[in-house]
Amino acid sequence: MDYHKYKAQKEETKKALADLLSELKPCANRVFSSPDGMKLANQMITAVKYFDCLPMGMKDEDLRYLQAQRDFVSVFLIGLVDKSTLLKILEER
């Protein structure tokens, strides 16, 4: 694959992800701004110990699993909701 094809393909992928983000963002804000959604979001943040330091004595596979959970919360909760929605969620903590 030559550089121009590669660059065009990367731009196309980037645009598709941006389109997906603009489609999912309103959905996430609707869901997580409701009382039930805020409760769910807080439980997600608590379950993955999002604001806690990672434990030192964990096995590698357990640490990777916990980090994968945190990444999931980062992408599908923190990365999608508006700042105001996230602050409302955190106020409920």
SULSUL-V111093 format. One record per residue. N is the residue number from 1. RES is the residue in one letter. PHI is phi in degrees with one decimal (NA if undefined). PSI is psi in degrees with one decimal (NA if undefined). BURIAL is 1 if it has 9 or more other ideal C-beta (glycine too) atoms within 8 Angstrom, else 0. Layout:
# SULSUL-V111093
N	RES	PHI	PSI	BURIAL
N	RES	PHI	PSI	BURIAL
This chain:
# SULSUL-V111093
1	M	NA	131.6	0
2	D	-84.3	169.5	0
3	Y	-61.4	-41.2	0
4	H	-65.1	-40.4	0
5	K	-64.7	-44.3	0
6	Y	-59.7	-48.0	1
7	K	-63.6	-42.2	0
8	A	-63.4	-41.2	0
9	Q	-65.4	-40.1	1
10	K	-63.9	-42.3	0
11	E	-64.6	-40.1	0
12	E	-63.8	-43.8	0
13	T	-63.0	-43.1	0
14	K	-60.9	-43.7	0
15	K	-65.4	-41.5	0
16	A	-62.7	-40.5	0
17	L	-67.4	-38.7	0
18	A	-64.8	-40.1	0
19	D	-63.6	-42.4	0
20	L	-64.0	-42.0	0
21	L	-60.3	-45.4	1
22	S	-67.1	-24.7	0
23	E	-79.4	-39.4	0
24	L	-82.4	-29.6	1
25	K	-56.7	-49.4	1
26	P	-62.2	-36.0	0
27	C	-63.5	-47.6	0
28	A	-62.4	-41.0	1
29	N	-65.8	-39.0	1
30	R	-63.6	-47.9	1
31	V	-65.3	-51.2	0
32	F	-83.0	-3.2	1
33	S	-95.2	-8.5	1
34	S	-77.7	158.2	0
35	P	-56.9	-43.3	0
36	D	-66.4	-38.8	0
37	G	-65.5	-39.4	1
38	M	-65.0	-38.9	1
39	K	-63.7	-44.3	1
40	L	-62.8	-44.8	1
41	A	-61.9	-43.6	1
42	N	-62.6	-38.7	1
43	Q	-66.2	-38.1	0
44	M	-62.2	-46.8	1
45	I	-63.3	-40.6	1
46	T	-67.9	-44.4	0
47	A	-61.3	-36.0	0
48	V	-94.9	7.7	1
49	K	50.4	47.9	1
50	Y	-58.3	-38.1	0
51	F	-99.9	6.0	0
52	D	-95.4	156.4	0
53	C	-72.1	146.9	0
54	L	-69.7	138.1	1
55	P	-63.2	144.5	0
56	M	-76.2	-39.8	0
57	G	-91.2	24.1	0
58	M	-81.9	148.2	1
59	K	-67.8	153.5	0
60	D	-55.4	-44.9	0
61	E	-66.7	-35.6	0
62	D	-69.0	-38.9	0
63	L	-65.6	-42.6	1
64	R	-63.1	-39.7	0
65	Y	-64.2	-45.6	0
66	L	-63.4	-40.9	1
67	Q	-66.2	-36.4	1
68	A	-64.2	-39.3	0
69	Q	-63.7	-43.6	1
70	R	-62.4	-41.1	1
71	D	-61.8	-40.5	0
72	F	-59.6	-47.2	1
73	V	-63.8	-39.2	1
74	S	-61.8	-44.6	1
75	V	-73.4	-49.5	1
76	F	-93.3	-7.6	0
77	L	-119.2	-66.9	1
78	I	-68.4	-36.3	0
79	G	-75.1	-20.1	0
80	L	-102.2	-31.4	1
81	V	-82.6	152.6	1
82	D	-67.6	158.6	0
83	K	-57.2	-43.1	0
84	S	-63.2	-39.4	0
85	T	-65.9	-43.9	1
86	L	-62.4	-41.0	1
87	L	-64.9	-37.3	0
88	K	-64.4	-39.5	1
89	I	-61.8	-46.4	1
90	L	-69.5	-28.2	0
91	E	-64.7	-27.6	0
92	E	-75.1	-12.1	0
93	R	-71.3	NA	0
